[in-house]
Structure formats: C-alpha cells, structure tokens
Amino acid sequence: MLFAVNPHNPQPRLVAKVVEVLRGGGIIAYPTDTTYGIGCSIFNKKGIERIYLIKQREKKKPFSFICSDLSEVARYAKVSNYAFKIIKRYLPGPYTFVLDATSIVPDLLVTKQKTVGIRMPDNPICLAIVRELGHPIITTSANISGEEPIGDPFLVDQAMGKQLDLVVDGGILSADVSSVVSLIGDVPTVLRKGIGDVSWCGG
C-alpha cells in the first residue's frame, strides 16, 4: 500500500500513522537520501527475520540501522573523539559508519567483530519516523540481494508491496547506495564507495 508523505515537510499525523505500523510489528519501505530502504524497529526480531527472507539475504550479514541524531548514535555505538568529529561533519548524509556496538544493540544486528553500521540519512521523512518511534529502524535497500536498488516508490510497491505492511511514498529517488566507512581504530577505512564522497578518508 502506497502512503504519500510530503518529502520536504513530513506531516506529523502521517508520520504518526507510519510509526503505528512499526509499533505493531510492521515492515515498511521508506525514502532515504540515496534510494528506498526497507525497515522495521530494531527490537522487532520477527520483523528482522522477515526482512532477511524478503531480501533473500544471508543471515551472517547484519543490517545497518538509522539513528535520528548524534545522541542516539552514541547510545547504540561507541564513538571515539575522532569518530565523533567525522560523524558530526558528515551526518546527516549518504554514509554508513561502522562503529563498535554498545550492549543495548540486539544481537541480530551485531557482527562477529561486535560492530554495527549506522546511518543518518539527509531525508526529513525517515528521520521524522525514527524520531517519532523513539529508537532506530533497520535500513537496507529495497531490492533482492544482488539486484539493483529501487528508487521509485511505485516500483517498490509493485515488486515488494505484498510482503510489506506499508510503502511510504516520498517521491522518486536515485538507485544509489551509501558509502560505507569504518571508524574502528584511528584511521577511517572505506569499505564501499557509494554516493557519499570518500576522498576525505583517502578513498
């Protein structure tokens, strides 16, 4: 089901309806600053398992998640002084930063190395959803693993709508992905080049 929300000024009553779906255990597709993502509450274990099935993704690859602000990032990840400066400079933006996880992150989202991937997209809709929910949501591109991401909400609805509880329509986006940068240790390491410029970390 397509659910249109203003991409520049998300209507609070509509955001609240999206959050109702998430609190009820639902899975949604939503816009980011790259392409459309699929997500649920990070505390929704059944929802996370459903997303693995929808995407046909290997369980050994944990999902990243979206935080609404820097203080929320610090609740779910251990942020060194150098990492904080980078995060403050580049977020919100098209990056996924890999950091050491704190103990409150659900095991399903933590790698064997005890790290997590954190996003804060420069998109008013998804940030408003996470803020209203009060904790992060899963973020993974709206596609089957290995296939091209989908930037058109109508096509997301066509391809995956029957497996999702809601498709939040925030307009047509690109089919790009975020750049993934590890901030473990003292030097940023580029793990994937996406739409976010990585020249600042030697990538």
C-alpha positions as CSV (number, residue, x, y, z in Angstrom):
1,M,0.0,0.0,0.0
2,L,1.4,3.4,-1.1
3,F,1.3,6.1,1.6
4,A,2.3,9.5,0.4
5,V,4.1,11.9,2.8
6,N,5.5,15.3,2.0
7,P,9.2,14.8,1.3
8,H,10.2,18.3,2.5
9,N,7.8,18.8,5.4
10,P,6.5,15.4,6.6
11,Q,3.0,15.8,8.1
12,P,3.2,14.8,11.8
13,R,-0.2,13.0,11.7
14,L,1.0,10.9,8.7
15,V,4.4,10.2,10.4
16,A,2.4,9.0,13.4
17,K,0.4,6.6,11.3
18,V,3.7,5.1,9.9
19,V,5.0,4.7,13.4
20,E,1.8,2.9,14.4
21,V,2.6,0.3,11.8
22,L,6.2,-0.1,13.1
23,R,5.0,-0.3,16.7
24,G,2.5,-3.0,15.6
25,G,5.4,-5.2,14.3
26,G,5.2,-4.0,10.7
27,I,7.8,-3.7,8.0
28,I,7.8,-0.5,5.8
29,A,9.6,0.8,2.7
30,Y,10.7,4.4,3.1
31,P,12.8,7.1,1.4
32,T,16.4,7.9,2.4
33,D,18.9,10.3,0.8
34,T,20.1,7.6,-1.6
35,T,17.3,5.2,-2.5
36,Y,14.3,3.4,-0.9
37,G,15.0,1.3,2.2
38,I,13.1,-1.5,3.9
39,G,12.9,-1.4,7.7
40,C,11.3,-2.2,11.0
41,S,12.0,-1.5,14.6
42,I,15.5,-2.8,15.6
43,F,13.7,-4.5,18.5
44,N,11.4,-6.4,16.2
45,K,13.1,-9.8,15.9
46,K,10.4,-11.4,13.8
47,G,10.4,-8.3,11.5
48,I,14.1,-8.5,11.0
49,E,13.9,-12.2,10.2
50,R,11.1,-11.4,7.7
51,I,13.3,-8.8,6.0
52,Y,16.1,-11.4,5.6
53,L,13.5,-13.6,3.8
54,I,12.2,-10.7,1.6
55,K,15.7,-9.8,0.5
56,Q,16.9,-13.4,0.3
57,R,19.9,-12.2,2.3
58,E,22.4,-14.3,4.2
59,K,21.9,-14.2,8.0
60,K,25.6,-13.7,8.5
61,K,25.3,-10.2,7.1
62,P,23.7,-8.0,9.8
63,F,21.6,-5.0,8.8
64,S,22.6,-1.4,9.5
65,F,20.1,0.9,11.2
66,I,19.1,4.6,11.2
67,C,19.5,6.9,14.1
68,S,17.7,10.3,14.3
69,D,20.5,12.3,15.8
70,L,24.1,12.2,17.3
71,S,22.9,11.5,20.8
72,E,21.1,8.4,19.6
73,V,24.2,7.3,17.7
74,A,26.1,7.5,21.0
75,R,23.5,5.2,22.7
76,Y,24.0,2.4,20.2
77,A,27.7,2.8,19.2
78,K,30.9,3.6,21.0
79,V,32.1,6.8,19.5
80,S,35.7,8.0,20.0
81,N,36.5,11.7,19.8
82,Y,37.9,11.4,16.3
83,A,34.9,9.4,15.2
84,F,32.5,12.0,16.7
85,K,34.2,14.8,14.7
86,I,33.7,12.8,11.5
87,I,30.1,11.9,12.2
88,K,29.2,15.4,13.2
89,R,30.7,16.7,9.9
90,Y,29.2,14.2,7.5
91,L,25.8,13.3,9.0
92,P,23.1,13.6,8.1
93,G,24.4,12.3,4.8
94,P,24.8,9.3,2.4
95,Y,27.2,7.4,4.6
96,T,27.0,4.2,6.7
97,F,29.6,4.4,9.5
98,V,30.8,1.2,11.1
99,L,31.5,1.5,14.8
100,D,31.8,-0.7,17.9
101,A,28.4,-1.7,19.2
102,T,27.1,-0.9,22.7
103,S,25.4,-3.6,24.8
104,I,21.9,-2.4,24.0
105,V,22.1,-3.3,20.3
106,P,20.2,-6.5,19.6
107,D,22.4,-9.5,18.8
108,L,20.9,-9.9,15.3
109,L,22.4,-6.5,14.3
110,V,25.9,-7.1,15.6
111,T,28.7,-8.6,13.6
112,K,31.1,-11.2,14.9
113,Q,33.5,-8.3,15.5
114,K,30.9,-6.7,17.7
115,T,30.4,-3.8,15.3
116,V,27.3,-2.1,13.8
117,G,26.6,0.0,10.8
118,I,24.9,3.3,11.5
119,R,23.0,5.7,9.1
120,M,21.6,9.1,9.5
121,P,20.2,9.9,6.0
122,D,19.6,13.5,4.9
123,N,15.9,12.8,4.4
124,P,13.2,14.5,6.5
125,I,10.8,11.6,6.3
126,C,13.0,8.8,7.6
127,L,14.5,11.0,10.3
128,A,11.0,12.1,11.4
129,I,9.9,8.4,11.5
130,V,12.8,7.4,13.7
131,R,12.4,10.4,16.0
132,E,8.6,9.7,16.5
133,L,9.3,6.0,17.1
134,G,11.9,6.8,19.8
135,H,14.5,4.3,18.6
136,P,16.3,3.2,15.4
137,I,14.9,1.3,12.4
138,I,16.6,-1.2,10.2
139,T,17.9,0.1,6.9
140,T,18.6,-2.0,3.8
141,S,18.0,-1.1,0.2
142,A,14.6,-2.1,-1.2
143,N,15.7,-4.9,-3.5
144,I,16.5,-8.6,-3.6
145,S,20.1,-9.0,-2.5
146,G,22.4,-8.7,-5.5
147,E,19.9,-6.8,-7.6
148,E,19.7,-3.0,-8.3
149,P,18.2,-0.8,-5.6
150,I,14.8,0.7,-6.5
151,G,14.3,4.4,-6.3
152,D,10.7,4.6,-7.5
153,P,8.1,4.0,-4.7
154,F,5.6,2.7,-7.3
155,L,8.0,0.1,-8.4
156,V,8.9,-0.8,-4.8
157,D,5.2,-1.3,-4.2
158,Q,4.9,-3.5,-7.4
159,A,7.9,-5.6,-6.5
160,M,7.6,-6.0,-2.8
161,G,4.3,-4.4,-1.6
162,K,2.6,-7.7,-0.9
163,Q,5.4,-8.6,1.5
164,L,5.5,-5.2,3.3
165,D,2.9,-3.5,5.5
166,L,3.4,0.0,4.1
167,V,5.3,1.7,1.3
168,V,6.0,5.4,2.3
169,D,6.0,7.4,-0.9
170,G,8.4,10.3,-0.6
171,G,8.9,10.8,-4.3
172,I,11.3,9.4,-6.9
173,L,14.8,8.9,-5.7
174,S,18.1,7.6,-7.2
175,A,19.1,4.0,-7.3
176,D,22.4,4.8,-5.4
177,V,23.7,3.3,-2.2
178,S,25.5,4.9,0.7
179,S,29.3,4.9,1.1
180,V,30.4,2.6,3.9
181,V,33.3,3.8,6.1
182,S,34.7,2.0,9.1
183,L,35.6,4.3,12.0
184,I,37.1,1.4,14.0
185,G,40.6,2.2,15.1
186,D,42.3,5.6,14.4
187,V,42.0,5.9,10.6
188,P,38.8,5.8,8.5
189,T,38.7,2.9,6.1
190,V,36.4,2.8,3.0
191,L,34.5,-0.5,2.8
192,R,32.2,0.5,-0.1
193,K,32.2,3.5,-2.4
194,G,28.7,4.8,-2.8
195,I,27.1,8.2,-3.4
196,G,28.9,9.9,-0.4
197,D,32.3,11.4,-1.3
198,V,35.1,9.4,0.4
199,S,38.1,11.5,-0.7
200,W,38.5,12.8,2.8
201,C,39.4,9.4,4.1
202,G,42.0,8.6,1.4
203,G,39.5,6.5,-0.5
